Amino acid sequence: FEKQVALAEQIPAQYQNNERISRFINSIEVAKKTAVGQKYIDFTMNDPKGKEVKLSDFVSKNKYTLVDIWASWCTPYPSVKPHLIAAYLTYKDKGLEIVGVSLDTNVTEWTSAIKEWGMSWPQISDLKGWKSEAIKLYAIGSIPQLILIDQNGTIVARNIKHKNLMVELKKLLK
């Protein structure tokens, strides 16, 4: 992220009206709003039963909320899932909640993956895929993506690598 900001600052003014460069600069501006150290931006989606749920419903109740942005069709996700399950089982009673935010567009594929993959933590989606509200608000360019938010609403980590997840959580949830 820091490298992208530095790169964007070097783009000469005469090129900033180019459509691609303009989108690049805009995505950086959006990402700045949800960078580490910033307050999270709340959003509302539905759970698998169709009930509206806000991200803030979880953030306010837990020491840390790990937002897991995923999709049933995401080929790297099966390698991330075991790390999430281990983190959830280890730290759920110590103040961690995981909230899955799916980029699926098909409710059946979404709910089948939740069941098949044994994801027992809360799940939400607006079933809009890459046009999802979360994608726009958090400038997500790839998945899976993990964002960690503390109880005060501060983003404490973004793009956590699944292999480092337990190390990060161990530091925070002693």
C-alpha positions as CSV (number, residue, x, y, z in Angstrom):
1,F,0.0,0.0,0.0
2,E,2.7,2.4,0.9
3,K,4.5,1.7,-2.4
4,Q,1.3,2.4,-4.3
5,V,0.8,5.7,-2.5
6,A,4.4,6.7,-3.3
7,L,4.0,5.7,-7.0
8,A,0.7,7.6,-7.3
9,E,2.4,10.7,-5.9
10,Q,4.9,10.6,-8.7
11,I,2.4,10.6,-11.6
12,P,2.6,13.8,-13.5
13,A,-0.5,16.0,-13.5
14,Q,-1.0,15.7,-17.3
15,Y,-1.5,11.9,-17.0
16,Q,-3.9,12.0,-14.0
17,N,-7.0,12.4,-16.2
18,N,-6.2,9.1,-18.0
19,E,-9.0,6.6,-17.1
20,R,-6.8,3.8,-15.8
21,I,-4.6,6.2,-13.8
22,S,-7.6,8.0,-12.5
23,R,-9.1,4.6,-11.3
24,F,-5.7,3.7,-9.7
25,I,-5.5,7.0,-7.8
26,N,-9.1,6.7,-6.7
27,S,-8.5,3.1,-5.4
28,I,-5.6,4.4,-3.4
29,E,-7.7,7.2,-1.9
30,V,-10.4,4.6,-0.9
31,A,-7.7,2.3,0.6
32,K,-6.3,5.2,2.7
33,K,-9.6,5.4,4.5
34,T,-9.4,1.8,5.6
35,A,-5.6,1.5,6.1
36,V,-4.1,0.2,9.4
37,G,-4.7,2.7,12.1
38,Q,-7.9,4.1,10.6
39,K,-11.4,3.5,11.9
40,Y,-13.3,0.8,10.1
41,I,-16.3,1.6,7.9
42,D,-19.5,-0.1,8.8
43,F,-21.7,-1.9,6.3
44,T,-24.8,-4.0,6.3
45,M,-25.4,-7.3,4.5
46,N,-27.6,-10.4,5.0
47,D,-26.8,-13.6,6.8
48,P,-27.6,-16.9,5.1
49,K,-31.2,-16.8,6.5
50,G,-31.7,-13.3,5.0
51,K,-31.5,-11.3,8.2
52,E,-29.8,-7.9,7.9
53,V,-26.5,-7.8,9.9
54,K,-24.1,-4.9,10.4
55,L,-20.4,-5.3,10.8
56,S,-20.6,-3.1,13.9
57,D,-22.8,-5.8,15.6
58,F,-19.6,-7.9,15.9
59,V,-16.9,-5.2,16.3
60,S,-18.6,-3.7,19.4
61,K,-19.0,-7.1,21.1
62,N,-15.5,-8.6,20.7
63,K,-11.9,-7.7,21.5
64,Y,-11.0,-8.3,17.9
65,T,-13.1,-9.0,14.8
66,L,-11.4,-10.7,11.9
67,V,-13.2,-9.9,8.6
68,D,-12.6,-12.8,6.2
69,I,-13.5,-11.8,2.6
70,W,-13.9,-14.9,0.6
71,A,-16.0,-16.8,-2.0
72,S,-16.9,-20.4,-2.7
73,W,-15.2,-20.1,-6.1
74,C,-11.9,-18.7,-4.7
75,T,-9.3,-21.4,-5.5
76,P,-6.7,-20.3,-2.8
77,Y,-9.4,-20.3,-0.1
78,P,-9.2,-24.0,0.9
79,S,-5.5,-23.4,2.0
80,V,-6.6,-20.4,4.2
81,K,-9.6,-22.2,5.8
82,P,-7.7,-24.5,8.1
83,H,-5.8,-21.5,9.6
84,L,-9.1,-19.7,10.2
85,I,-10.6,-22.8,11.8
86,A,-7.6,-23.2,14.1
87,A,-7.7,-19.4,15.0
88,Y,-11.4,-19.6,15.7
89,L,-11.2,-22.6,17.9
90,T,-8.2,-21.3,19.8
91,Y,-9.3,-17.6,20.3
92,K,-13.1,-17.4,20.1
93,D,-13.3,-17.7,23.9
94,K,-10.6,-15.1,24.3
95,G,-12.4,-12.3,22.5
96,L,-12.0,-13.1,18.8
97,E,-14.9,-13.3,16.3
98,I,-14.5,-14.0,12.7
99,V,-17.1,-12.6,10.2
100,G,-17.1,-14.1,6.8
101,V,-18.0,-11.7,4.0
102,S,-18.7,-13.7,0.8
103,L,-18.3,-12.4,-2.7
104,D,-20.6,-15.1,-4.0
105,T,-23.6,-14.2,-6.2
106,N,-25.5,-17.5,-5.8
107,V,-27.0,-18.1,-2.4
108,T,-26.9,-21.9,-2.8
109,E,-23.2,-22.0,-3.7
110,W,-22.5,-19.7,-0.8
111,T,-24.5,-21.6,1.8
112,S,-23.2,-25.0,0.5
113,A,-19.6,-23.8,0.9
114,I,-20.2,-22.6,4.4
115,K,-21.6,-26.1,5.4
116,E,-19.1,-28.1,3.4
117,W,-16.1,-26.2,4.7
118,G,-17.3,-26.3,8.3
119,M,-17.2,-22.5,8.8
120,S,-19.0,-22.1,12.1
121,W,-18.5,-18.4,12.5
122,P,-21.0,-15.8,11.3
123,Q,-21.3,-15.3,7.5
124,I,-22.8,-12.3,5.6
125,S,-23.1,-11.4,1.9
126,D,-24.9,-9.0,-0.4
127,L,-24.6,-11.6,-3.2
128,K,-23.1,-8.9,-5.5
129,G,-19.7,-10.5,-6.2
130,W,-17.1,-8.0,-7.1
131,K,-19.7,-5.2,-6.9
132,S,-20.2,-5.9,-3.2
133,E,-20.3,-2.9,-0.9
134,A,-17.4,-4.3,1.1
135,I,-15.2,-4.4,-2.0
136,K,-15.9,-0.7,-2.7
137,L,-15.5,0.5,0.9
138,Y,-12.3,-1.4,1.5
139,A,-10.7,-1.3,-1.9
140,I,-10.3,-5.0,-2.1
141,G,-8.5,-6.1,-5.3
142,S,-8.0,-9.8,-4.5
143,I,-9.3,-12.5,-2.2
144,P,-9.0,-14.1,0.2
145,Q,-8.5,-11.0,2.3
146,L,-8.3,-10.7,6.1
147,I,-8.8,-7.5,8.0
148,L,-8.5,-7.3,11.8
149,I,-10.4,-4.7,13.7
150,D,-10.2,-4.0,17.5
151,Q,-13.1,-3.4,19.8
152,N,-12.6,0.4,19.5
153,G,-13.1,0.1,15.7
154,T,-9.5,0.6,14.7
155,I,-8.1,-1.4,11.9
156,V,-5.1,-3.1,13.4
157,A,-4.1,-5.3,10.4
158,R,-4.9,-5.8,6.7
159,N,-4.0,-8.5,4.3
160,I,-2.8,-10.8,7.0
161,K,-1.2,-13.8,5.5
162,H,-3.0,-17.0,6.7
163,K,0.2,-18.6,7.7
164,N,1.0,-15.7,10.1
165,L,-2.5,-15.5,11.5
166,M,-1.9,-17.5,14.7
167,V,1.3,-15.5,15.4
168,E,-0.6,-12.2,15.1
169,L,-3.5,-13.3,17.2
170,K,-1.2,-14.8,19.9
171,K,0.5,-11.4,20.3
172,L,-2.9,-9.7,20.7
173,L,-5.0,-12.2,22.6
174,K,-2.6,-13.4,25.4
